[in-house]
Amino acid sequence: MVKVGMQAPGFTLMDHKNKQVSLSDFLGKKVVVYFYPKDDTPGCTRQACAFRDAYEGFKEKDVVVIGISKDDIESHVKFAEKYNLPFILLADPELQAIEAYGVWQEKTMFGKKSMGVARSTFVINEEGKVIKVFKKANPDTNASEILEFLNQ
């Protein structure tokens, strides 16, 4: 997994508006990149809605918020529209960014092991360096914890 102090791995993915987005597009700004398992599931919906509800706080600080999952663009469109999500959602079905950040991990659910996205969030500074990592991010408190970190 990518650690604090490392250069954030670059990526170029399609967003829910069918537009190509690269991490390098945001050099000069702080960026929050959060990886989540699946659109429109309970924990992922709570996390996305928490980012939505805190979005003005991120905008005030000129911080870009990007959510990434392996869902396709069509799934992201439905998710963004259903919950009125104002930030960027990127589709990573080929696991390009997911694997680069080390969040494609073995998970155990109901005693069954499988590979999946470990809910993780990375705060990246204006120079593209990782300044904070939230491993096993809590979907209910992740957005507020990031704002608290940015206020320090």
C-alpha positions as CSV (number, residue, x, y, z in Angstrom):
1,M,0.0,0.0,0.0
2,V,1.2,3.5,-0.8
3,K,2.5,5.2,2.4
4,V,2.9,8.8,3.6
5,G,5.9,10.6,2.0
6,M,5.6,8.6,-1.2
7,Q,4.9,10.2,-4.6
8,A,1.2,9.4,-5.4
9,P,0.9,6.9,-8.3
10,G,-0.5,8.7,-11.3
11,F,-3.6,7.5,-13.1
12,T,-5.8,8.4,-16.0
13,L,-9.4,7.0,-15.7
14,M,-12.9,7.9,-17.1
15,D,-15.3,9.7,-14.8
16,H,-19.0,9.4,-14.4
17,K,-19.4,12.2,-17.0
18,N,-17.4,10.1,-19.6
19,K,-14.5,12.4,-19.3
20,Q,-10.9,11.4,-19.0
21,V,-9.4,12.5,-15.6
22,S,-5.7,12.3,-14.6
23,L,-4.3,12.8,-11.1
24,S,-1.7,15.1,-12.8
25,D,-4.6,17.4,-13.8
26,F,-4.7,18.6,-10.2
27,L,-1.0,19.4,-9.5
28,G,-1.0,22.6,-7.4
29,K,-4.1,21.5,-5.4
30,K,-4.6,19.1,-2.5
31,V,-6.5,16.0,-3.6
32,V,-8.4,13.4,-1.6
33,V,-8.5,10.0,-3.4
34,Y,-10.8,7.5,-1.7
35,F,-11.1,3.9,-2.8
36,Y,-14.3,2.1,-2.1
37,P,-15.6,-1.4,-2.9
38,K,-18.9,-0.9,-4.7
39,D,-21.5,1.7,-5.8
40,D,-24.8,1.8,-4.0
41,T,-23.9,-0.6,-1.2
42,P,-24.6,0.4,2.5
43,G,-21.1,1.4,3.6
44,C,-20.1,2.9,0.3
45,T,-23.3,4.9,0.1
46,R,-22.8,6.2,3.7
47,Q,-19.2,7.2,2.8
48,A,-20.2,8.9,-0.4
49,C,-23.0,10.8,1.2
50,A,-20.6,11.9,4.0
51,F,-18.3,13.3,1.4
52,R,-21.3,15.0,-0.3
53,D,-22.4,16.5,3.0
54,A,-18.9,17.8,3.8
55,Y,-18.2,18.9,0.2
56,E,-18.5,22.6,0.9
57,G,-15.7,22.3,3.4
58,F,-13.5,20.7,0.8
59,K,-14.4,23.3,-1.8
60,E,-13.6,26.1,0.7
61,K,-10.1,24.6,1.1
62,D,-9.8,24.2,-2.7
63,V,-9.4,20.4,-2.2
64,V,-10.4,18.0,-5.0
65,V,-12.3,14.9,-3.9
66,I,-12.1,11.8,-6.1
67,G,-13.9,8.4,-5.4
68,I,-12.6,5.3,-7.2
69,S,-14.1,1.9,-7.5
70,K,-13.9,-0.9,-10.0
71,D,-17.5,-0.2,-11.0
72,D,-18.1,0.9,-14.6
73,I,-19.1,4.4,-15.8
74,E,-22.8,3.5,-16.1
75,S,-22.9,2.3,-12.4
76,H,-21.1,5.6,-11.3
77,V,-23.7,7.7,-13.3
78,K,-26.6,6.0,-11.5
79,F,-24.8,6.3,-8.1
80,A,-24.0,10.0,-8.6
81,E,-27.5,10.8,-9.7
82,K,-29.3,8.8,-7.1
83,Y,-27.4,10.5,-4.2
84,N,-26.6,13.9,-5.8
85,L,-22.8,13.4,-5.5
86,P,-21.0,16.6,-6.5
87,F,-17.4,15.2,-6.6
88,I,-15.5,13.1,-9.2
89,L,-16.2,9.4,-9.4
90,L,-13.7,7.4,-11.5
91,A,-14.3,3.9,-13.0
92,D,-11.3,1.5,-12.6
93,P,-12.6,-1.8,-13.9
94,E,-9.0,-2.8,-15.0
95,L,-7.8,-2.1,-11.5
96,Q,-5.1,0.4,-12.7
97,A,-5.2,2.8,-9.8
98,I,-6.6,0.3,-7.3
99,E,-3.5,-2.0,-7.7
100,A,-1.1,1.0,-8.0
101,Y,-2.2,2.2,-4.5
102,G,-2.1,-1.4,-3.1
103,V,-5.8,-1.4,-2.1
104,W,-6.7,-4.6,-4.1
105,Q,-6.4,-7.0,-1.1
106,E,-7.6,-10.4,0.2
107,K,-10.8,-9.9,2.2
108,T,-12.8,-12.3,4.3
109,M,-16.6,-12.1,4.5
110,F,-18.7,-14.8,6.2
111,G,-15.6,-17.0,6.3
112,K,-15.1,-16.8,2.6
113,K,-11.9,-15.3,1.2
114,S,-11.9,-13.2,-1.9
115,M,-10.1,-10.3,-3.5
116,G,-11.6,-6.9,-3.3
117,V,-11.0,-3.2,-2.7
118,A,-9.9,-2.3,0.8
119,R,-11.7,0.9,1.7
120,S,-8.8,3.4,1.9
121,T,-8.2,7.1,1.5
122,F,-5.2,9.1,0.5
123,V,-4.6,12.8,1.0
124,I,-2.2,14.1,-1.6
125,N,-0.5,17.5,-1.4
126,E,0.1,20.1,-4.1
127,E,3.3,18.5,-5.3
128,G,1.7,15.0,-5.6
129,K,3.1,13.5,-2.4
130,V,0.9,11.4,-0.1
131,I,0.6,13.3,3.2
132,K,-2.0,11.1,5.0
133,V,-3.3,7.6,4.6
134,F,-6.5,6.3,6.1
135,K,-6.3,2.5,6.0
136,K,-9.6,0.7,6.6
137,A,-11.3,4.0,6.4
138,N,-14.6,4.3,8.4
139,P,-17.3,5.2,5.9
140,D,-19.2,7.2,8.5
141,T,-16.3,9.4,9.8
142,N,-13.8,9.4,6.9
143,A,-14.8,12.7,5.4
144,S,-14.9,14.6,8.7
145,E,-11.5,13.0,9.8
146,I,-10.0,14.3,6.5
147,L,-11.3,17.8,7.1
148,E,-10.0,17.7,10.7
149,F,-6.6,16.7,9.3
150,L,-6.6,19.5,6.8
151,N,-7.4,22.0,9.5
152,Q,-4.3,21.2,11.5
